[in-house]
C-alpha cells in the first residue's frame, strides 16, 4: 500500500511501524506547509493523521477506506517540527472500525487528536490463497497462506 500512496510520500511522510490495528508515521513540517499565521496548516496535520489511520485500518489485510473522520487541534505545530502520528484501533466489527490517532511533536507535546471510522471494501492488500504452502502437512485444512 505504501508504494501506491503518492500523497503521503510527496509530503515527506515516513511509515515507521505497522502492526495489526496500529500504525506509526512521521512528517517534518516544511515552510510550504505554513498557513497565514506561520504555523502548520491544519490540513497537513489532518493528512498525517489520516494516513496513519489508513495504514492502521488496512493492517488486517482487508481493504478499508475512511467512512468519516474528525480532528481536534490542541496545540500549534511550527515549521521544522517533527510530527508523529500514532494510530490505534479502538473497535472493529463487521465492516466498520474506529481508530484514534494522537499527533505529537518531537518533544512529545500533544498537537492534535483524530478519530476515524473505517469501512471495509472488497479485496485484500496481499493475495490470499486457500492452497496450503510447502510443508502444509502440519496445517489444518482450513488454514490460509498469504502469498506476496
N, C-alpha and C positions, 0 to 999 in steps of 0.2 A: 504494500500500500504506500510506503514511503516513496518508492521510486516514481509513483504517479502523482504524488502530492506536490505539484509545482508551486502552488501558492505558499505553502509553509517553507519550502526551500528558498523561494525568491525573497522571503522576508528574513532569511538568515537563521531560521529556527533549527534547533538540533533536537533529535529524538534521543534522549539519554537512556531511557529504560521503558520496557513494556512487559507487563506480566498480566495474567488473566484478571481482568477487571480494573486495571490501573495503567497509567502511563505518566511519564515524567518528560517534560520538554523545557527548553530554554530559548531565550531570544535576547539579544542586546539591543537596547533602544538606540536607534540611529537618529541623526539630525533630521533626516527626511521623514521621520515618524512624529515630529513635534507638531502640536496644534498652535493656535494663535497666542497661547499663554506660555509657550516654550516648554510645555510638558508633553509627555507621551499622549498622543491622541487615544482616546478610549477604544476606538475601533481596532487599533493594533493590539491592545490588551485583550479585547474580545477574541480576535483572531488566534492569539496564542492559546487562550483557554479553550476555545472551540476545537483547535487542532489536537490538544491533549485529550479532550473529551472524545474526539473521533477515534483516536488510537485506542483509548480505553474501551469504548463500546464495541469496537471491532476485534478486540483481543481474544474473543472466543471462537474465531474463525467462522462466524456467521455475519454476512454483510449487514451493516446497520447504518442508518442515516439519522440526522437530527430531526426530531419532530417538534422541538421547541427548546428555547434557551433564554436565560436572563443573566445579567451580570450586575453586581453592585460594586461600585468603585469606593474603596476605603481610604486610600492614600494616593497622591500623585506619584508617577514614575518620571524620572528625569532622563535626559539624553545621557547615554553612557551606562545607565543602569542595566544590569543583567537580570532579567525577569525569568522566573522559574514557575512553571505550571504543573501542579501535581493533581492528576485526575484520579478519582476513586469511585468505584461502583458502590452505590448505596442500596440498590434493589434491582433485580432483573427477574422477570417472569413473563411467560408468553412471548409476545413480540415487543414488549416495552422494557425499558431500563431507565434508571435515574442515576446520574453521575454528578458529583460535586467536584469542583476544581478550585484549588487555592492558588492564587498568583502572588508570589512573594518576590522581593528584590534580593540583591546579593548579600544584604545584611539580615535576611530572614523577616523583614518587615512585611506585614500583610498589605498588599496593594489592591486586590480585588477578590471577590467571591463570585463564582459562576455555578449555575445549576443547569444541566442539560437533560433532556428527555429524548431517548433514542427509540427508534422503531426498526425492527429487522426487516430486511427485504430478501428476495430470493438470491441464492448464491453463496459461495464460500470464497474467502481470500486465497486459500490454499486448497488445491484439488483434494477431495475426499473420495476414497475408493473403498468399496466393501471387500475387495480382494485382500487376502492375507499376504503379508510380505514374507520374504525368505525367513525361515525359522519359525513359521507360523504354527508349527505343531504345538507350540507352547501356549497359543492363544485359543480363546473360546471362539466358536463360530460367529458370535455377534460382534466381535471386536472390529474396529475400523482402523485402517492405516492411512496416514496422511502422507501424500507424495508431493514433492516440490517440483 
